[in-house]
């Protein structure tokens, strides 16, 4: 089972993804008022990256953030699927991103 665990540092926060005891990805971010800025994303699996982004935005939203931002060079297809748009800095409203459907390829049960 994949677990997403928060990491809290003095000047930033993060989410680490674990498969059992194996760390399989991590992202760091900084809360800045109504904004959350992604600082790093380290994961080779696009679906896990999406999970990291969703977990980070949920964490940030629970601390009053409303807009998530990421620099273009850190972005990946997972962030685009979540609705991030822009030129040098991509952004999305967190409620809109979290309400978007799962993109893992599984069909929705009716």
Biotite code that builds the C-alpha atoms (Angstrom):
import biotite.structure as struc

atoms = struc.array([
    struc.Atom([0.000, 0.000, 0.000], chain_id="A", res_id=1, res_name="UNK", atom_name="CA", element="C"),
    struc.Atom([1.247, 3.490, -0.897], chain_id="A", res_id=2, res_name="UNK", atom_name="CA", element="C"),
    struc.Atom([1.342, 5.952, 2.005], chain_id="A", res_id=3, res_name="UNK", atom_name="CA", element="C"),
    struc.Atom([1.839, 9.728, 1.813], chain_id="A", res_id=4, res_name="UNK", atom_name="CA", element="C"),
    struc.Atom([3.426, 11.108, 4.987], chain_id="A", res_id=5, res_name="UNK", atom_name="CA", element="C"),
    struc.Atom([3.870, 14.826, 5.841], chain_id="A", res_id=6, res_name="UNK", atom_name="CA", element="C"),
    struc.Atom([7.359, 16.110, 6.621], chain_id="A", res_id=7, res_name="UNK", atom_name="CA", element="C"),
    struc.Atom([7.646, 19.392, 8.537], chain_id="A", res_id=8, res_name="UNK", atom_name="CA", element="C"),
    struc.Atom([10.871, 21.427, 8.546], chain_id="A", res_id=9, res_name="UNK", atom_name="CA", element="C"),
    struc.Atom([11.618, 24.883, 9.911], chain_id="A", res_id=10, res_name="UNK", atom_name="CA", element="C"),
    struc.Atom([11.290, 26.784, 6.610], chain_id="A", res_id=11, res_name="UNK", atom_name="CA", element="C"),
    struc.Atom([9.374, 24.337, 4.414], chain_id="A", res_id=12, res_name="UNK", atom_name="CA", element="C"),
    struc.Atom([7.166, 21.273, 4.492], chain_id="A", res_id=13, res_name="UNK", atom_name="CA", element="C"),
    struc.Atom([6.935, 18.183, 2.362], chain_id="A", res_id=14, res_name="UNK", atom_name="CA", element="C"),
    struc.Atom([5.193, 14.955, 1.586], chain_id="A", res_id=15, res_name="UNK", atom_name="CA", element="C"),
    struc.Atom([7.027, 11.643, 1.254], chain_id="A", res_id=16, res_name="UNK", atom_name="CA", element="C"),
    struc.Atom([5.553, 8.635, -0.539], chain_id="A", res_id=17, res_name="UNK", atom_name="CA", element="C"),
    struc.Atom([6.283, 5.152, 0.819], chain_id="A", res_id=18, res_name="UNK", atom_name="CA", element="C"),
    struc.Atom([5.597, 1.702, -0.572], chain_id="A", res_id=19, res_name="UNK", atom_name="CA", element="C"),
    struc.Atom([5.984, -0.372, 2.564], chain_id="A", res_id=20, res_name="UNK", atom_name="CA", element="C"),
    struc.Atom([9.280, 0.826, 4.041], chain_id="A", res_id=21, res_name="UNK", atom_name="CA", element="C"),
    struc.Atom([10.666, 2.005, 0.691], chain_id="A", res_id=22, res_name="UNK", atom_name="CA", element="C"),
    struc.Atom([10.619, 5.742, 0.042], chain_id="A", res_id=23, res_name="UNK", atom_name="CA", element="C"),
    struc.Atom([9.469, 6.127, -3.574], chain_id="A", res_id=24, res_name="UNK", atom_name="CA", element="C"),
    struc.Atom([9.052, 9.886, -3.896], chain_id="A", res_id=25, res_name="UNK", atom_name="CA", element="C"),
    struc.Atom([9.011, 13.239, -2.186], chain_id="A", res_id=26, res_name="UNK", atom_name="CA", element="C"),
    struc.Atom([8.000, 16.824, -2.770], chain_id="A", res_id=27, res_name="UNK", atom_name="CA", element="C"),
    struc.Atom([8.756, 19.926, -0.734], chain_id="A", res_id=28, res_name="UNK", atom_name="CA", element="C"),
    struc.Atom([6.741, 23.119, -0.580], chain_id="A", res_id=29, res_name="UNK", atom_name="CA", element="C"),
    struc.Atom([6.477, 26.395, 1.292], chain_id="A", res_id=30, res_name="UNK", atom_name="CA", element="C"),
    struc.Atom([3.286, 27.954, 2.597], chain_id="A", res_id=31, res_name="UNK", atom_name="CA", element="C"),
    struc.Atom([2.996, 31.691, 1.916], chain_id="A", res_id=32, res_name="UNK", atom_name="CA", element="C"),
    struc.Atom([-0.358, 33.042, 3.050], chain_id="A", res_id=33, res_name="UNK", atom_name="CA", element="C"),
    struc.Atom([-2.986, 31.932, 0.544], chain_id="A", res_id=34, res_name="UNK", atom_name="CA", element="C"),
    struc.Atom([-0.300, 30.364, -1.644], chain_id="A", res_id=35, res_name="UNK", atom_name="CA", element="C"),
    struc.Atom([1.653, 27.134, -1.560], chain_id="A", res_id=36, res_name="UNK", atom_name="CA", element="C"),
    struc.Atom([4.808, 27.022, -3.667], chain_id="A", res_id=37, res_name="UNK", atom_name="CA", element="C"),
    struc.Atom([6.275, 23.684, -4.725], chain_id="A", res_id=38, res_name="UNK", atom_name="CA", element="C"),
    struc.Atom([10.055, 23.796, -4.206], chain_id="A", res_id=39, res_name="UNK", atom_name="CA", element="C"),
    struc.Atom([11.040, 20.312, -5.380], chain_id="A", res_id=40, res_name="UNK", atom_name="CA", element="C"),
    struc.Atom([9.483, 17.159, -6.761], chain_id="A", res_id=41, res_name="UNK", atom_name="CA", element="C"),
    struc.Atom([11.522, 13.958, -6.738], chain_id="A", res_id=42, res_name="UNK", atom_name="CA", element="C"),
    struc.Atom([9.628, 10.971, -8.104], chain_id="A", res_id=43, res_name="UNK", atom_name="CA", element="C"),
    struc.Atom([10.050, 8.808, -11.193], chain_id="A", res_id=44, res_name="UNK", atom_name="CA", element="C"),
    struc.Atom([6.428, 7.588, -11.347], chain_id="A", res_id=45, res_name="UNK", atom_name="CA", element="C"),
    struc.Atom([3.867, 10.027, -12.762], chain_id="A", res_id=46, res_name="UNK", atom_name="CA", element="C"),
    struc.Atom([0.904, 8.606, -10.812], chain_id="A", res_id=47, res_name="UNK", atom_name="CA", element="C"),
    struc.Atom([2.826, 8.776, -7.511], chain_id="A", res_id=48, res_name="UNK", atom_name="CA", element="C"),
    struc.Atom([3.818, 12.350, -8.438], chain_id="A", res_id=49, res_name="UNK", atom_name="CA", element="C"),
    struc.Atom([0.127, 13.175, -8.797], chain_id="A", res_id=50, res_name="UNK", atom_name="CA", element="C"),
    struc.Atom([-0.520, 11.632, -5.378], chain_id="A", res_id=51, res_name="UNK", atom_name="CA", element="C"),
    struc.Atom([2.289, 13.706, -3.864], chain_id="A", res_id=52, res_name="UNK", atom_name="CA", element="C"),
    struc.Atom([0.878, 16.883, -5.421], chain_id="A", res_id=53, res_name="UNK", atom_name="CA", element="C"),
    struc.Atom([-2.657, 16.097, -4.211], chain_id="A", res_id=54, res_name="UNK", atom_name="CA", element="C"),
    struc.Atom([-1.428, 15.283, -0.689], chain_id="A", res_id=55, res_name="UNK", atom_name="CA", element="C"),
    struc.Atom([0.633, 18.484, -0.577], chain_id="A", res_id=56, res_name="UNK", atom_name="CA", element="C"),
    struc.Atom([-2.278, 20.629, -1.781], chain_id="A", res_id=57, res_name="UNK", atom_name="CA", element="C"),
    struc.Atom([-4.627, 19.013, 0.747], chain_id="A", res_id=58, res_name="UNK", atom_name="CA", element="C"),
    struc.Atom([-2.087, 19.665, 3.512], chain_id="A", res_id=59, res_name="UNK", atom_name="CA", element="C"),
    struc.Atom([-1.754, 23.290, 2.371], chain_id="A", res_id=60, res_name="UNK", atom_name="CA", element="C"),
    struc.Atom([-5.520, 23.806, 2.013], chain_id="A", res_id=61, res_name="UNK", atom_name="CA", element="C"),
    struc.Atom([-5.980, 22.671, 5.619], chain_id="A", res_id=62, res_name="UNK", atom_name="CA", element="C"),
    struc.Atom([-3.635, 25.561, 6.521], chain_id="A", res_id=63, res_name="UNK", atom_name="CA", element="C"),
    struc.Atom([-5.623, 28.189, 4.549], chain_id="A", res_id=64, res_name="UNK", atom_name="CA", element="C"),
    struc.Atom([-3.756, 28.031, 1.215], chain_id="A", res_id=65, res_name="UNK", atom_name="CA", element="C"),
    struc.Atom([-5.971, 28.510, -1.836], chain_id="A", res_id=66, res_name="UNK", atom_name="CA", element="C"),
    struc.Atom([-3.607, 28.676, -4.816], chain_id="A", res_id=67, res_name="UNK", atom_name="CA", element="C"),
    struc.Atom([-0.771, 26.247, -5.618], chain_id="A", res_id=68, res_name="UNK", atom_name="CA", element="C"),
    struc.Atom([2.189, 27.339, -7.744], chain_id="A", res_id=69, res_name="UNK", atom_name="CA", element="C"),
    struc.Atom([5.106, 25.518, -9.357], chain_id="A", res_id=70, res_name="UNK", atom_name="CA", element="C"),
    struc.Atom([7.925, 26.705, -11.606], chain_id="A", res_id=71, res_name="UNK", atom_name="CA", element="C"),
    struc.Atom([7.691, 25.404, -15.156], chain_id="A", res_id=72, res_name="UNK", atom_name="CA", element="C"),
    struc.Atom([11.001, 23.504, -14.894], chain_id="A", res_id=73, res_name="UNK", atom_name="CA", element="C"),
    struc.Atom([9.690, 21.505, -11.888], chain_id="A", res_id=74, res_name="UNK", atom_name="CA", element="C"),
    struc.Atom([6.334, 20.723, -13.454], chain_id="A", res_id=75, res_name="UNK", atom_name="CA", element="C"),
    struc.Atom([5.404, 17.378, -15.005], chain_id="A", res_id=76, res_name="UNK", atom_name="CA", element="C"),
    struc.Atom([2.382, 15.889, -16.805], chain_id="A", res_id=77, res_name="UNK", atom_name="CA", element="C"),
    struc.Atom([0.820, 15.135, -13.395], chain_id="A", res_id=78, res_name="UNK", atom_name="CA", element="C"),
    struc.Atom([0.621, 18.855, -12.595], chain_id="A", res_id=79, res_name="UNK", atom_name="CA", element="C"),
    struc.Atom([-0.848, 19.649, -16.017], chain_id="A", res_id=80, res_name="UNK", atom_name="CA", element="C"),
    struc.Atom([-3.561, 16.989, -15.482], chain_id="A", res_id=81, res_name="UNK", atom_name="CA", element="C"),
    struc.Atom([-4.380, 18.632, -12.149], chain_id="A", res_id=82, res_name="UNK", atom_name="CA", element="C"),
    struc.Atom([-5.085, 21.896, -13.984], chain_id="A", res_id=83, res_name="UNK", atom_name="CA", element="C"),
    struc.Atom([-1.878, 23.888, -13.464], chain_id="A", res_id=84, res_name="UNK", atom_name="CA", element="C"),
    struc.Atom([-1.496, 26.540, -16.180], chain_id="A", res_id=85, res_name="UNK", atom_name="CA", element="C"),
    struc.Atom([0.768, 29.489, -16.880], chain_id="A", res_id=86, res_name="UNK", atom_name="CA", element="C"),
    struc.Atom([4.056, 30.490, -18.489], chain_id="A", res_id=87, res_name="UNK", atom_name="CA", element="C"),
    struc.Atom([7.118, 30.488, -16.196], chain_id="A", res_id=88, res_name="UNK", atom_name="CA", element="C"),
    struc.Atom([5.107, 29.779, -13.046], chain_id="A", res_id=89, res_name="UNK", atom_name="CA", element="C"),
    struc.Atom([2.115, 27.473, -13.330], chain_id="A", res_id=90, res_name="UNK", atom_name="CA", element="C"),
    struc.Atom([-0.748, 27.771, -10.847], chain_id="A", res_id=91, res_name="UNK", atom_name="CA", element="C"),
    struc.Atom([-4.123, 26.313, -9.977], chain_id="A", res_id=92, res_name="UNK", atom_name="CA", element="C"),
    struc.Atom([-6.862, 26.937, -7.434], chain_id="A", res_id=93, res_name="UNK", atom_name="CA", element="C"),
    struc.Atom([-6.487, 24.097, -4.945], chain_id="A", res_id=94, res_name="UNK", atom_name="CA", element="C"),
    struc.Atom([-10.206, 23.223, -4.651], chain_id="A", res_id=95, res_name="UNK", atom_name="CA", element="C"),
    struc.Atom([-10.414, 22.928, -8.445], chain_id="A", res_id=96, res_name="UNK", atom_name="CA", element="C"),
    struc.Atom([-7.341, 20.659, -8.596], chain_id="A", res_id=97, res_name="UNK", atom_name="CA", element="C"),
    struc.Atom([-8.494, 18.419, -5.758], chain_id="A", res_id=98, res_name="UNK", atom_name="CA", element="C"),
    struc.Atom([-11.973, 18.073, -7.264], chain_id="A", res_id=99, res_name="UNK", atom_name="CA", element="C"),
    struc.Atom([-10.553, 16.828, -10.565], chain_id="A", res_id=100, res_name="UNK", atom_name="CA", element="C"),
    struc.Atom([-10.972, 13.115, -11.144], chain_id="A", res_id=101, res_name="UNK", atom_name="CA", element="C"),
    struc.Atom([-8.411, 10.396, -10.657], chain_id="A", res_id=102, res_name="UNK", atom_name="CA", element="C"),
    struc.Atom([-6.129, 10.085, -13.656], chain_id="A", res_id=103, res_name="UNK", atom_name="CA", element="C"),
    struc.Atom([-4.711, 6.677, -12.802], chain_id="A", res_id=104, res_name="UNK", atom_name="CA", element="C"),
    struc.Atom([-6.553, 4.951, -15.638], chain_id="A", res_id=105, res_name="UNK", atom_name="CA", element="C"),
    struc.Atom([-9.123, 3.117, -13.537], chain_id="A", res_id=106, res_name="UNK", atom_name="CA", element="C"),
    struc.Atom([-12.697, 3.515, -14.665], chain_id="A", res_id=107, res_name="UNK", atom_name="CA", element="C"),
    struc.Atom([-15.139, 5.093, -12.269], chain_id="A", res_id=108, res_name="UNK", atom_name="CA", element="C"),
    struc.Atom([-17.510, 2.619, -10.605], chain_id="A", res_id=109, res_name="UNK", atom_name="CA", element="C"),
    struc.Atom([-21.182, 3.369, -11.215], chain_id="A", res_id=110, res_name="UNK", atom_name="CA", element="C"),
])
